[in-house]
Amino acid sequence: ASKHATGVYFRTSQVPVVADVLGRVTKLAHGRGLKLYAWMTSRYADYGLTGERAARWSERVYDLETGAVLEGKGLDLFNDRVVDHLAALYADLANYPIDGVLFQDDLVSRHTDGFSAAAARAYEQRFGKSLEPLDLYENVYQKEGTAKFYVGRYTDEFWQWVRWKNERLLDVAERLGGVVRARRPEAKIAVNFMYEAASSPRNGLAWLSQSISAAHARNFDYYAIMAYHRQIADELGLSIEQTATLIERMSRSLYAGAHPLRAMFKLQIRDWNDKSPVSAEELDLMAKAVREGARGTGVTPNLAIIPYRGAEDLARLPKSFFGEGASVTRR
């Protein structure tokens, strides 16, 4: 048994190792004709960090309630030493014969993230002014009946700041992907995007510093849209049918775009709250929504199911998941 509760599953001296199993898993996958992508953290790869280094390397966030800058979750991606550390970790990952890397969904910077000393220095160097939270947010208010605080309006400087943060995230992703490709030239690099980046690009940029259009110009092979329909329905107050309509619209905007073959839709096959399986009827509705959005573009959409728990989940996939005319054999 490993002495580490958290860490990675490949050999490295950079962070704690829970178990060195990636080599065996890759061999099993390749022996069955499957490709294996490492689903890898970036900002949340703070495994084993303690003491002064943890404090120096941690994210800093602005508290809308108190106006204070506090320690946040994960690593500060504006700190060059943090990025060097991640690059060394990804280099160790690339010692294994993986077919690619999918960046985890932690490669984001939320609308109150990004106030570290390193970020402030870089911002002042780029724009010639200090990074001041009060220059970014207006009409901050507390939502009635809750303990949460919200921003009534983002300033023009806020939009400059989040576009700049997005550039940094993409720079980091390109560097880490480049480290992998240096050792695995054929490896593919995929980036996760929250559904807002596709359903409402302005909100995706504001809330997460994510932009699919900006990623198009970078050296990535795929982008994965986290189109988790029950999560979307809960967060936006939509019915399942309305959510399917939204996913169809997202699909149409992406597959009619400049790089349609690079998009992949990740569909939810289990409920996040109680882990119960999503019905085949719901999966059918969502798969058809993605395919309908791509109709007329000449593109066959890329679909994935999350999470995958084995043959029982595969057996529930409807034919629509595999496309028109597909012959599905289940064992």
Sequence and secondary structure as in RCSB ss.txt:
>XXXX:A:sequence
ASKHATGVYFRTSQVPVVADVLGRVTKLAHGRGLKLYAWMTSRYADYGLTGERAARWSERVYDLETGAVLEGKGL
DLFNDRVVDHLAALYADLANYPIDGVLFQDDLVSRHTDGFSAAAARAYEQRFGKSLEPLDLYENVYQKEGTAKFY
VGRYTDEFWQWVRWKNERLLDVAERLGGVVRARRPEAKIAVNFMYEAASSPRNGLAWLSQSISAAHARNFDYYAI
MAYHRQIADELGLSIEQTATLIERMSRSLYAGAHPLRAMFKLQIRDWNDKSPVSAEELDLMAKAVREGARGTGVT
PNLAIIPYRGAEDLARLPKSFFGEGASVTRR
>XXXX:A:secstr
  S SSSBSS  SSS BS   HHHHHHHHHHTT   EEEE STT  TT  HHHHHHHEEEEE TTT  EEEEEEE
 TT HHHHHHHHHHHHHHTTS  SEEEE TT    TTB  SHHHHHHHHHHHSS   GGGTEEEEEE TTSS EE
EEEE HHHHHHHHHHHHHHHHHHHHHHHHHHHH TT EEEEEEETHHHH HHHHHHHH   HHHHHTSS SEEEE
EE HHHHHHHHT  HHHHHHHHHHHHHHHHTSS GGGEEEEEE B TTT  B  HHHHHHHHHHHHHHHTTTT  
 EEEEES  SHHHHTT  GGGT TT      
